[in-house]
Amino acid sequence: VVRAESSGLAHGWRLLVRRAVDDGVTTGDFSIDGSAEEVAASLVALVDGLSLQVEVGDNRMRSARATRAAMRSARRILGMSAP
């Protein structure tokens, strides 16, 4: 039961990110290399991995640092310029 619930949540999260990627490509805000599905999977993996590091208390990866790292990496993945 837990596995099924987790799988459903993960699928919903990836779908939400993929839709956001699709919307950004459509509006010209994002210039991606690959499919929206691949880019969404990369973004989800990025956020999940950084979240895990923060959650387990990795002293090198505090919440604010993880957020900055995620934003920098997401900009590159999405083909956006730096702010």
N, CA, C and O of each residue as an XYZ file, in Angstrom:
332
protein
N       0.835     -1.198      0.000
C       0.000      0.000      0.000
C       0.876      1.257      0.000
O       0.629      2.191     -0.762
N       1.901      1.273      0.860
C       2.777      2.437      0.922
C       3.494      2.641     -0.413
O       3.644      3.767     -0.886
N       3.932      1.537     -1.008
C       4.619      1.623     -2.294
C       3.698      2.205     -3.367
O       4.119      3.053     -4.155
N       2.474      1.762     -3.398
C       1.514      2.264     -4.388
C       1.243      3.754     -4.176
O       1.184      4.523     -5.136
N       1.081      4.150     -2.932
C       0.854      5.571     -2.626
C       2.062      6.407     -3.021
O       1.914      7.474     -3.618
N       3.252      5.930     -2.691
C       4.480      6.654     -3.029
C       4.639      6.775     -4.533
O       5.027      7.827     -5.040
N       4.343      5.710     -5.238
C       4.449      5.715     -6.690
C       3.482      6.731     -7.295
O       3.832      7.456     -8.227
N       2.279      6.776     -6.763
C       1.287      7.734     -7.247
C       1.709      9.171     -6.996
O       1.526     10.035     -7.853
N       2.270      9.427     -5.826
C       2.751     10.774     -5.515
C       3.906     11.162     -6.428
O       3.955     12.285     -6.930
N       4.833     10.237     -6.642
C       5.986     10.505     -7.505
C       5.532     10.789     -8.932
O       6.041     11.703     -9.582
N       4.589     10.014     -9.408
C       4.068     10.226    -10.763
C       3.409     11.604    -10.874
O       3.623     12.322    -11.850
N       2.619     11.961     -9.885
C       1.954     13.265     -9.899
C       2.950     14.419     -9.875
O       2.747     15.429    -10.550
N       4.010     14.278     -9.114
C       5.055     15.290     -9.011
C       5.757     15.446    -10.362
O       5.965     16.567    -10.824
N       6.126     14.317    -11.003
C       6.783     14.379    -12.314
C       5.857     14.993    -13.368
O       6.302     15.768    -14.214
N       4.581     14.647    -13.312
C       3.609     15.194    -14.262
C       3.479     16.709    -14.097
O       3.436     17.441    -15.086
N       3.419     17.168    -12.875
C       3.333     18.605    -12.601
C       4.561     19.333    -13.144
O       4.434     20.385    -13.772
N       5.744     18.780    -12.905
C       6.975     19.402    -13.400
C       7.004     19.373    -14.923
O       7.385     20.360    -15.554
N       6.603     18.247    -15.524
C       6.588     18.159    -16.979
C       5.654     19.195    -17.594
O       5.985     19.806    -18.610
N       4.515     19.388    -16.994
C       3.586     20.405    -17.504
C       4.197     21.804    -17.416
O       4.032     22.618    -18.326
N       4.897     22.077    -16.323
C       5.562     23.379    -16.173
C       6.644     23.551    -17.234
O       6.801     24.638    -17.792
N       7.388     22.489    -17.513
C       8.414     22.538    -18.561
C       7.747     22.782    -19.913
O       8.188     23.640    -20.678
N       6.697     22.038    -20.206
C       5.961     22.232    -21.466
C       5.494     23.682    -21.607
O       5.652     24.290    -22.666
N       4.925     24.226    -20.546
C       4.436     25.606    -20.582
C       5.573     26.587    -20.837
O       5.421     27.521    -21.625
N       6.720     26.381    -20.172
C       7.860     27.267    -20.354
C       8.439     27.201    -21.745
O       8.878     28.215    -22.288
N       8.444     26.011    -22.332
C       8.906     25.871    -23.723
C       7.947     26.583    -24.659
O       8.373     27.291    -25.571
N       6.658     26.397    -24.434
C       5.637     27.020    -25.278
C       5.737     28.549    -25.253
O       5.597     29.202    -26.287
N       5.978     29.104    -24.084
C       6.060     30.570    -23.967
C       7.429     31.117    -24.366
O       7.608     32.330    -24.471
N       8.391     30.226    -24.586
C       9.731     30.667    -24.962
C      10.624     30.995    -23.782
O      11.738     31.486    -23.964
N      10.147     30.730    -22.572
C      10.957     30.996    -21.382
C      12.053     29.946    -21.183
O      13.096     30.238    -20.598
N      11.816     28.726    -21.672
C      12.776     27.643    -21.529
C      13.258     27.184    -22.895
O      12.486     27.148    -23.853
N      14.505     26.842    -22.980
C      15.092     26.277    -24.188
C      15.789     24.983    -23.776
O      16.944     25.001    -23.351
N      15.087     23.874    -23.904
C      15.581     22.622    -23.351
C      16.292     21.772    -24.395
O      16.049     21.884    -25.596
N      17.173     20.924    -23.896
C      17.889     19.961    -24.722
C      17.332     18.587    -24.364
O      17.686     18.018    -23.331
N      16.464     18.060    -25.213
C      15.798     16.794    -24.930
C      14.309     17.009    -24.819
O      13.798     18.099    -25.076
N      13.626     15.963    -24.435
C      12.169     16.046    -24.309
C      11.778     16.655    -22.967
O      12.565     16.674    -22.021
N      10.562     17.143    -22.909
C      10.044     17.684    -21.652
C      10.030     16.607    -20.573
O      10.268     16.900    -19.401
N       9.754     15.371    -20.959
C       9.744     14.258    -20.006
C      11.135     14.036    -19.411
O      11.279     13.840    -18.205
N      12.160     14.071    -20.275
C      13.538     13.889    -19.794
C      13.969     15.035    -18.884
O      14.598     14.818    -17.849
N      13.627     16.238    -19.277
C      13.992     17.407    -18.481
C      13.268     17.372    -17.132
O      13.867     17.661    -16.096
N      11.997     17.023    -17.147
C      11.248     16.922    -15.893
C      11.860     15.867    -14.982
O      11.982     16.088    -13.777
N      12.246     14.723    -15.540
C      12.878     13.669    -14.734
C      14.175     14.177    -14.120
O      14.472     13.878    -12.963
N      14.952     14.946    -14.886
C      16.203     15.504    -14.368
C      15.943     16.491    -13.237
O      16.639     16.475    -12.222
N      14.951     17.340    -13.410
C      14.632     18.327    -12.373
C      14.139     17.658    -11.097
O      14.520     18.052     -9.995
N      13.294     16.647    -11.249
C      12.783     15.927    -10.080
C      13.934     15.220     -9.360
O      14.004     15.247     -8.132
N      14.823     14.595    -10.107
C      15.967     13.917     -9.501
C      16.862     14.910     -8.763
O      17.363     14.615     -7.678
N      17.057     16.074     -9.349
C      17.856     17.118     -8.720
C      17.261     17.524     -7.373
O      17.954     17.536     -6.355
N      15.991     17.851     -7.379
C      15.327     18.292     -6.151
C      15.264     17.162     -5.122
O      15.508     17.387     -3.937
N      14.941     15.957     -5.569
C      14.877     14.824     -4.642
C      16.241     14.564     -3.998
O      16.332     14.334     -2.792
N      17.291     14.601     -4.808
C      18.633     14.337     -4.282
C      19.084     15.388     -3.287
O      19.628     15.057     -2.234
N      18.863     16.649     -3.610
C      19.248     17.713     -2.684
C      18.401     17.658     -1.413
O      18.909     17.879     -0.314
N      17.125     17.366     -1.566
C      16.245     17.259     -0.395
C      16.708     16.163      0.544
O      16.683     16.326      1.764
N      17.127     15.057     -0.021
C      17.614     13.949      0.796
C      18.849     14.367      1.590
O      18.967     14.045      2.772
N      19.761     15.078      0.948
C      20.961     15.535      1.649
C      20.612     16.456      2.811
O      21.191     16.349      3.892
N      19.669     17.357      2.587
C      19.239     18.263      3.651
C      18.568     17.469      4.761
O      18.841     17.694      5.940
N      17.696     16.546      4.393
C      16.919     15.782      5.372
C      17.792     14.924      6.276
O      17.518     14.798      7.470
N      18.845     14.332      5.712
C      19.702     13.465      6.538
C      20.723     14.263      7.334
O      21.517     13.696      8.084
N      20.699     15.586      7.168
C      21.538     16.437      7.993
C      22.967     16.586      7.518
O      23.868     16.811      8.326
N      23.191     16.463      6.215
C      24.523     16.679      5.661
C      24.918     18.130      5.947
O      24.321     19.058      5.402
N      25.909     18.318      6.790
C      26.308     19.668      7.197
C      26.780     20.533      6.037
O      26.755     21.761      6.129
N      27.205     19.913      4.958
C      27.644     20.683      3.799
C      26.470     21.162      2.958
O      26.640     22.021      2.092
N      25.287     20.620      3.200
C      24.142     20.978      2.361
C      22.970     21.401      3.235
O      22.059     20.616      3.498
N      23.005     22.614      3.667
C      21.897     23.186      4.421
C      20.794     23.609      3.440
O      21.017     23.652      2.231
N      19.631     23.912      3.960
C      18.466     24.224      3.132
C      18.715     25.385      2.167
O      18.407     25.266      0.981
N      19.256     26.486      2.639
C      19.482     27.648      1.774
C      20.487     27.317      0.673
O      20.310     27.727     -0.475
N      21.526     26.587      1.014
C      22.531     26.208      0.010
C      21.916     25.261     -1.022
O      22.187     25.381     -2.217
N      21.098     24.330     -0.566
C      20.436     23.395     -1.472
C      19.501     24.144     -2.426
O      19.418     23.810     -3.608
N      18.812     25.140     -1.918
C      17.911     25.929     -2.753
C      18.695     26.672     -3.830
O      18.295     26.691     -4.994
N      19.810     27.284     -3.438
C      20.643     27.991     -4.428
C      21.171     27.021     -5.477
O      21.155     27.321     -6.671
N      21.636     25.864     -5.034
C      22.163     24.862     -5.967
C      21.068     24.388     -6.919
O      21.308     24.242     -8.118
N      19.885     24.151     -6.398
C      18.768     23.696     -7.228
C      18.390     24.753     -8.264
O      18.157     24.427     -9.428
N      18.329     26.005     -7.848
C      17.955     27.071     -8.772
C      19.005     27.254     -9.870
O      18.657     27.421    -11.039
N      20.280     27.224     -9.498
C      21.354     27.355    -10.499
C      21.293     26.216    -11.503
O      21.366     26.439    -12.711
N      21.159     25.002    -11.002
C      21.114     23.834    -11.878
C      19.858     23.821    -12.734
O      19.922     23.478    -13.915
N      18.731     24.186    -12.167
C      17.476     24.216    -12.931
C      17.568     25.226    -14.071
O      17.094     24.964    -15.176
N      18.177     26.378    -13.805
C      18.341     27.371    -14.875
C      19.144     26.787    -16.041
O      18.797     26.987    -17.205
N      20.217     26.064    -15.715
C      21.027     25.452    -16.778
C      20.229     24.395    -17.528
O      20.244     24.360    -18.758
N      19.534     23.534    -16.792
C      18.749     22.467    -17.411
C      17.665     23.042    -18.322
O      17.362     22.479    -19.374
N      17.093     24.157    -17.909
C      15.986     24.776    -18.647
C      16.458     25.774    -19.707
O      15.640     26.376    -20.402
N      17.774     25.948    -19.828
C      18.301     26.856    -20.840
C      18.006     28.316    -20.565
O      17.801     29.105    -21.487
N      17.985     28.669    -19.293
C      17.702     30.048    -18.904
C      19.011     30.769    -18.579
O      20.001     30.140    -18.206
N      19.005     32.083    -18.722
C      20.184     32.850    -18.338
C      20.168     33.070    -16.826
O      19.127     32.963    -16.177
N      21.332     33.377    -16.289
C      21.439     33.652    -14.847
C      20.654     34.908    -14.520
O      20.510     35.793    -15.364
N      20.147     34.989    -13.297
C      19.351     36.173    -12.931
C      20.198     37.434    -12.854
O      19.678     38.510    -12.559
